[in-house]
């Protein structure tokens, strides 16, 4: 079932969202200070391509730099990405068939708000420390 949902997601949202995140990641790589954010964008792009069957785990070994970067990200980009995912999730949830896709869009919100200091893992696997 995950595969079917992932293919439907890829066609209706995942491909376009991944392109957007990858473009933002490339823009972030222009400056040296933006490289961690660019890496986070590519990680999110990978997650939005195939979200079913994967989840987000907090990395316990993330340091202060991750926290500072997360605050910067939240203020500059995270909030509007989260709003976009909420709008898209609500639009998907307007139909019964789209409810799983809307829930997947809502599942992506935490990593769009706080992309540093997290790891994307398969469901059922514990993140490495």
C-alpha positions in Angstrom: 0.0 0.0 0.0 2.9 2.4 0.7 4.2 2.0 -2.8 0.8 2.9 -4.3 0.5 5.9 -2.0 4.0 7.0 -2.8 3.4 6.8 -6.6 0.2 8.8 -6.3 2.0 11.3 -4.1 4.9 11.5 -6.6 2.6 12.3 -9.4 0.4 14.9 -7.7 2.8 16.7 -5.3 6.2 15.0 -4.7 7.9 15.7 -8.0 7.1 19.4 -8.0 7.9 19.9 -4.3 11.2 18.1 -4.7 12.2 20.3 -7.6 11.3 23.4 -5.5 13.4 22.2 -2.5 16.3 21.3 -4.8 16.2 24.7 -6.4 16.2 26.4 -3.0 19.1 24.1 -2.0 21.1 25.2 -5.0 20.5 28.8 -4.1 21.6 28.1 -0.5 24.9 26.7 -1.9 25.8 30.1 -3.4 27.1 31.3 0.0 29.3 29.4 2.3 27.0 30.1 5.3 24.1 28.6 3.4 25.6 25.2 2.7 24.0 23.5 5.8 20.7 24.8 4.7 21.3 23.6 1.1 22.1 20.1 2.5 18.9 20.2 4.5 16.9 21.3 1.4 18.2 18.3 -0.5 17.4 16.0 2.4 13.8 17.4 2.5 13.6 17.0 -1.3 14.4 13.3 -0.9 11.8 13.0 1.8 9.0 14.7 -0.2 9.6 12.4 -3.2 8.7 9.3 -1.2 7.2 10.1 2.2 5.2 7.0 3.0 7.1 4.5 5.0 9.6 7.0 6.4 9.5 9.3 9.4 11.6 11.9 11.1 13.8 11.3 14.2 15.6 13.9 16.3 19.3 13.4 16.4 20.5 13.6 20.0 24.0 14.4 19.0 23.0 17.7 17.2 24.9 20.6 18.8 24.4 24.3 19.4 25.2 25.2 15.7 22.2 23.1 14.7 19.9 25.0 17.1 21.2 28.4 15.9 20.8 27.4 12.2 17.3 26.1 12.9 16.2 29.4 14.4 17.6 31.2 11.3 15.9 28.8 9.0 12.6 29.1 10.9 12.6 32.9 10.6 13.8 33.1 6.9 12.1 30.1 5.2 10.6 27.5 7.5 7.4 29.3 8.3 6.3 29.9 4.7 7.1 26.4 3.8 5.0 25.1 6.6 2.1 27.4 5.6 2.4 26.0 2.0 2.3 22.4 3.3 -0.8 23.2 5.5 -2.6 24.8 2.5 -1.7 21.8 0.3 -2.7 19.3 3.0 -6.1 20.9 3.5 -6.6 20.9 -0.2 -5.8 17.2 -0.4 -8.1 16.4 2.5 -11.1 17.9 0.7 -11.5 14.6 -1.0 -11.7 11.2 0.6 -9.0 9.8 -1.7 -6.7 12.7 -1.0 -6.8 12.3 2.8 -3.7 10.1 3.0 -1.9 12.6 0.8 -3.0 15.5 3.0 -1.7 13.6 6.1 1.6 13.1 4.3 1.8 16.8 3.6 1.1 17.5 7.3 3.9 15.0 8.2 6.4 17.0 6.3 5.7 20.2 8.3 8.1 19.4 11.2 11.1 19.0 9.0 10.2 22.1 7.0 10.2 24.1 10.3 13.2 22.4 11.9 15.4 20.8 9.3 18.7 20.7 11.1 19.3 18.1 13.8 16.9 15.6 12.5 17.3 12.4 10.5 14.9 10.7 8.1 14.5 7.0 8.9 12.3 4.1 7.7 9.3 3.6 9.8 10.1 1.1 12.6 13.8 1.8 12.7 15.4 3.7 15.5 17.7 6.6 14.5 21.4 6.1 15.2 22.9 8.1 18.0 
